[in-house]
Amino acid sequence: MKERLQKYMARCGVASRRKCEEFITNGEVKVNDQVVTELGFKVDDCTDKVIYKGEILKPEEEKIYIMLNKPAGYITSVKDEKGRKTVLDLVKTKERIYPIGRLDYDTSGLILLTNDGDVYNKLIHPREEIDKLYEAIIKGIPNKMEIDKFCNGVDIGGYITSEAKITILDKKTGKSKVHIIIHEGKNRQVRKMCDVIGHPVMNLKRKSIGKLGLGDLQEGKWRYLTEEELKYIKNL
């Protein structure tokens, strides 16, 4: 049975479908020793030989799903041109995996990794609107007007955010601890939203994605998803 080249590559654990599309259009992929740049090109995994970076690709035998409590100082990428540490320096598996979505360099917390392209696309698709809960330390204490502004959507540079939630958990001199819930995933979105209302983030940690929470998973550690968690993400 034939399938689109980018889907086949994702199924082989190369990267997400979107990233594989970039590899294809950049002329980095060969099928039967011929460079292919068409995104609509289809392959048969029984008869076609797909080559990327000199390797013949084969579908991953086992799909794996991992939760990592990412420390600050790591990027959510397979590799980094600047030589910075990536989440794959923390998660060692024989399968080739890639992170689902992103957490910026300075943010810690929950990130999921997999070699299952279908689950990847399901979790990052905007239509799913999966709540993401963050715990933040921000400068100052937001007043009601600032909180309402945050919750109703703010302009973070050419993009108006969807409705969100912010709850003050604790107030201290010059700063406060808050819970923030968003369902989007724009680059540095929470930090930009807090900047707009005049309360910059001092520390940020993602605690949960939908019903998946860190629990007692220590920073820098990872584990496989449970059967119950896996059933949840596959049924979204």
Beta strands, then each sheet from edge to edge (+ up, - down):
strand 1: 2-4
strand 2: 29-31
strand 3: 34-35
strand 4: 42-44
strand 5: 50-52
strand 6: 55-56
strand 7: 65-70
strand 8: 98-100
strand 9: 108-114
strand 10: 132-139
strand 11: 165-172
strand 12: 175-182
strand 13: 201-209
strand 14: 212-213
strand 15: 222-224
sheet 1: 1+ 4-
sheet 2: 3+ 2- 5+ 6-
sheet 3: 8+ 9- 7+ 15-
sheet 4: 8+ 9- 13- 10+ 12- 11+
sheet 5: 8+ 9- 13- 14+
end
